[in-house]
Amino acid sequence: MGPTRVQLGTIDNVSDAFWTYSNGHYYADYSLQNCFTKDVFTDISVNFNELKVSFGGSPQYIKAWIDYNNNGIFEDSELIGASPNRINPSQSPYVINFTPPASAVKDTYLRMRVIADRNQKTPCENLTNGQTEDYSVRIPGVTLNTIETNKVTNAVHYSSDNNSLILVNSGSKKFGSYEIYDISGKMIQKGKSETSEITLNFYHKGTYVLTFIKNGQKVSKKFIQ
């Protein structure tokens, strides 16, 4: 028993279920593998998400949690979905639709726990015959620690003509030191600009995050290339 495939966003992880004789692993922590494969972590939407948990073998319960407040505890309010009863493999994959609460921690990888087992289980309980799998999810924030009190100041415009970022409506008219990350959190460019423009040394359609310092505060801006 246990998950054989977990799908959510860019997560698409196929794994062996628990087998008493050949695979006695009740727990698999895929959240530790973020540096190795995108199949075990993803950004999720603030509005609607669909988690699919595939399984085989005998009928079993499916449950999943996300540690939304990032305190290391899966609380009752953080249960994102559960099968109402023990379901048959013919109903695989079991689909959980969920929306993160507005209070969820943003821009930080949070632990998601998926359990498939013969019996109903709490998130940290010893399993009967199933398996627990942990993954990482992140909720991109609208603010990303950005100064949002003034949405006009420090606005950033992406120029497709020059493949560059242009700082507009800013008193100092220069970026200074900056870093650029892709949506997975990987830094792809950094440097220092003494002007109001940053020439990008990459071109790949997608959403990115620029961070720089203004008036002693960290400013982050999303842009689409």
C-alpha positions as CSV (number, residue, x, y, z in Angstrom):
1,M,0.0,0.0,0.0
2,G,1.0,3.6,-0.4
3,P,1.3,6.2,-3.1
4,T,2.6,5.0,-6.5
5,R,2.5,8.4,-8.2
6,V,2.0,11.9,-6.9
7,Q,1.1,14.8,-9.3
8,L,0.8,18.5,-8.4
9,G,2.1,21.3,-10.6
10,T,5.6,20.3,-11.6
11,I,5.6,17.4,-9.1
12,D,5.3,14.1,-11.0
13,N,6.9,11.5,-8.9
14,V,6.5,7.7,-9.4
15,S,7.5,5.5,-6.5
16,D,7.2,2.0,-5.1
17,A,4.5,1.4,-2.5
18,F,5.1,-0.3,0.8
19,W,5.8,-4.0,0.5
20,T,6.3,-6.0,3.7
21,Y,9.0,-8.2,2.3
22,S,10.8,-6.2,-0.4
23,N,10.3,-2.6,0.5
24,G,9.8,-1.9,4.2
25,H,9.8,1.9,3.8
26,Y,6.9,3.5,5.6
27,Y,8.3,7.0,5.0
28,A,9.9,8.7,2.0
29,D,11.2,12.3,2.4
30,Y,11.3,13.7,-1.2
31,S,11.5,17.2,0.2
32,L,15.2,16.7,0.6
33,Q,15.7,16.2,-3.1
34,N,14.8,19.7,-4.3
35,C,18.3,20.2,-5.6
36,F,18.2,17.1,-7.8
37,T,14.9,17.0,-9.6
38,K,11.9,19.3,-10.2
39,D,9.6,16.2,-9.9
40,V,9.4,16.7,-6.1
41,F,8.7,20.4,-5.7
42,T,6.4,22.9,-7.2
43,D,4.9,26.4,-6.9
44,I,1.1,26.3,-6.3
45,S,-1.7,28.7,-7.0
46,V,-3.3,30.9,-4.4
47,N,-6.6,30.1,-6.0
48,F,-7.1,26.5,-7.2
49,N,-4.8,23.4,-7.2
50,E,-5.3,19.7,-8.1
51,L,-3.4,17.0,-6.3
52,K,-3.5,13.5,-7.8
53,V,-2.5,10.5,-5.8
54,S,-2.3,7.2,-7.6
55,F,-2.2,3.8,-5.7
56,G,-2.7,0.1,-6.3
57,G,-3.1,-3.1,-4.4
58,S,-5.8,-3.1,-1.7
59,P,-8.4,-0.5,-0.8
60,Q,-6.9,2.3,1.2
61,Y,-7.4,5.8,2.7
62,I,-5.8,8.8,1.0
63,K,-5.0,12.0,3.0
64,A,-2.8,15.0,2.4
65,W,-1.6,18.1,4.4
66,I,0.4,21.2,3.8
67,D,2.3,23.0,6.7
68,Y,0.8,26.3,5.6
69,N,2.2,28.3,8.6
70,N,5.6,26.5,8.3
71,N,5.9,25.7,12.0
72,G,6.8,22.1,11.5
73,I,3.4,20.8,12.7
74,F,0.6,19.4,10.5
75,E,-2.4,20.9,12.2
76,D,-6.1,19.9,11.7
77,S,-6.7,23.0,9.7
78,E,-3.9,22.1,7.3
79,L,-5.5,19.0,6.0
80,I,-6.1,19.7,2.3
81,G,-8.1,16.6,1.5
82,A,-9.0,13.0,2.5
83,S,-10.9,10.2,1.0
84,P,-14.2,9.7,2.9
85,N,-13.6,6.0,3.2
86,R,-11.2,3.3,2.0
87,I,-11.3,3.5,-1.7
88,N,-10.5,0.9,-4.4
89,P,-7.6,1.0,-6.8
90,S,-10.1,1.3,-9.6
91,Q,-10.7,4.9,-8.3
92,S,-7.0,5.7,-8.7
93,P,-5.8,8.4,-9.0
94,Y,-7.7,10.0,-6.1
95,V,-8.0,13.8,-6.8
96,I,-7.8,16.4,-4.1
97,N,-8.8,20.0,-5.0
98,F,-7.6,22.7,-2.6
99,T,-7.1,26.4,-2.2
100,P,-4.4,27.7,0.3
101,P,-5.7,30.0,3.0
102,A,-4.8,33.7,2.7
103,S,-2.7,33.5,5.8
104,A,-0.4,30.8,4.4
105,V,3.4,31.6,4.4
106,K,4.5,32.8,1.0
107,D,7.7,32.5,-1.0
108,T,9.0,29.7,1.2
109,Y,9.0,26.0,0.5
110,L,6.4,24.3,2.7
111,R,6.2,20.6,3.5
112,M,3.4,18.7,1.9
113,R,2.6,15.2,3.3
114,V,0.7,12.5,1.4
115,I,-0.4,9.3,3.1
116,A,-2.0,6.2,1.6
117,D,-2.7,3.4,4.2
118,R,-5.1,0.7,5.1
119,N,-6.5,2.7,8.1
120,Q,-7.3,6.3,8.8
121,K,-4.1,8.0,10.1
122,T,-3.0,11.3,11.6
123,P,0.0,13.0,9.8
124,C,2.6,11.7,12.3
125,E,1.2,8.3,13.2
126,N,2.8,5.0,12.6
127,L,1.3,3.4,9.5
128,T,-0.4,0.0,9.3
129,N,0.7,-1.1,5.8
130,G,0.9,2.1,3.8
131,Q,3.4,4.8,3.1
132,T,4.0,8.5,3.9
133,E,5.6,10.8,1.3
134,D,6.8,14.4,1.8
135,Y,7.2,17.0,-0.9
136,S,7.8,20.7,-1.1
137,V,5.4,23.3,-2.3
138,R,5.7,27.1,-2.5
139,I,3.1,29.8,-2.8
140,P,4.4,32.8,-4.7
141,G,3.4,35.9,-2.9
142,V,1.8,38.9,-4.4
143,T,4.2,41.0,-2.5
144,L,7.3,38.8,-2.2
145,N,8.5,41.1,0.6
146,T,8.0,44.0,-1.8
147,I,7.1,47.5,-0.8
148,E,3.5,47.4,-1.8
149,T,2.3,50.6,-0.1
150,N,3.2,52.5,-3.3
151,K,2.7,50.4,-6.4
152,V,3.9,53.2,-8.7
153,T,7.3,53.9,-7.0
154,N,10.1,51.5,-8.2
155,A,7.9,50.0,-11.0
156,V,9.9,47.8,-13.3
157,H,9.1,47.5,-17.0
158,Y,10.4,44.6,-19.2
159,S,11.5,45.8,-22.7
160,S,11.3,43.0,-25.2
161,D,13.0,45.2,-27.8
162,N,16.2,45.3,-25.7
163,N,15.6,42.3,-23.5
164,S,16.1,44.5,-20.5
165,L,14.5,45.7,-17.3
166,I,13.8,49.4,-16.9
167,L,13.2,51.1,-13.6
168,V,10.5,53.8,-13.9
169,N,9.1,56.4,-11.5
170,S,12.0,56.0,-9.0
171,G,13.7,58.9,-7.3
172,S,17.2,57.5,-7.6
173,K,16.9,56.2,-11.1
174,K,19.3,53.2,-10.7
175,F,19.0,49.6,-9.6
176,G,22.2,49.1,-7.8
177,S,22.9,45.5,-6.7
178,Y,20.3,43.0,-7.9
179,E,19.5,39.3,-8.3
180,I,17.1,37.6,-10.7
181,Y,15.4,34.2,-9.9
182,D,13.2,31.9,-12.0
183,I,9.9,30.8,-10.6
184,S,11.5,27.7,-9.0
185,G,13.7,29.9,-6.8
186,K,16.9,29.3,-8.8
187,M,19.2,32.4,-9.2
188,I,19.9,32.9,-12.9
189,Q,21.5,36.4,-13.0
190,K,23.1,38.8,-10.5
191,G,25.1,42.0,-10.7
192,K,25.1,45.7,-10.1
193,S,23.6,48.4,-12.4
194,E,24.5,52.1,-11.9
195,T,21.7,53.0,-14.3
196,S,17.9,52.5,-14.5
197,E,18.3,49.5,-16.9
198,I,19.5,45.9,-16.5
199,T,20.3,44.0,-19.7
200,L,19.3,40.4,-19.3
201,N,21.9,37.7,-20.4
202,F,19.2,35.1,-20.9
203,Y,16.0,34.7,-22.9
204,H,13.5,32.1,-22.1
205,K,9.7,32.8,-21.9
206,G,8.5,32.6,-18.3
207,T,7.9,34.4,-15.1
208,Y,10.9,35.8,-13.1
209,V,11.5,37.7,-9.9
210,L,13.9,40.6,-9.6
211,T,15.2,41.7,-6.2
212,F,17.1,44.8,-5.3
213,I,17.5,47.3,-2.4
214,K,15.8,50.6,-2.3
215,N,16.0,53.0,0.7
216,G,17.4,50.2,2.9
217,Q,14.5,47.8,2.1
218,K,14.4,44.7,-0.1
219,V,12.2,45.2,-3.1
220,S,11.0,42.3,-5.3
221,K,9.3,42.6,-8.6
222,K,7.8,39.9,-10.9
223,F,8.2,40.2,-14.6
224,I,7.4,38.1,-17.6
225,Q,9.9,37.6,-20.4
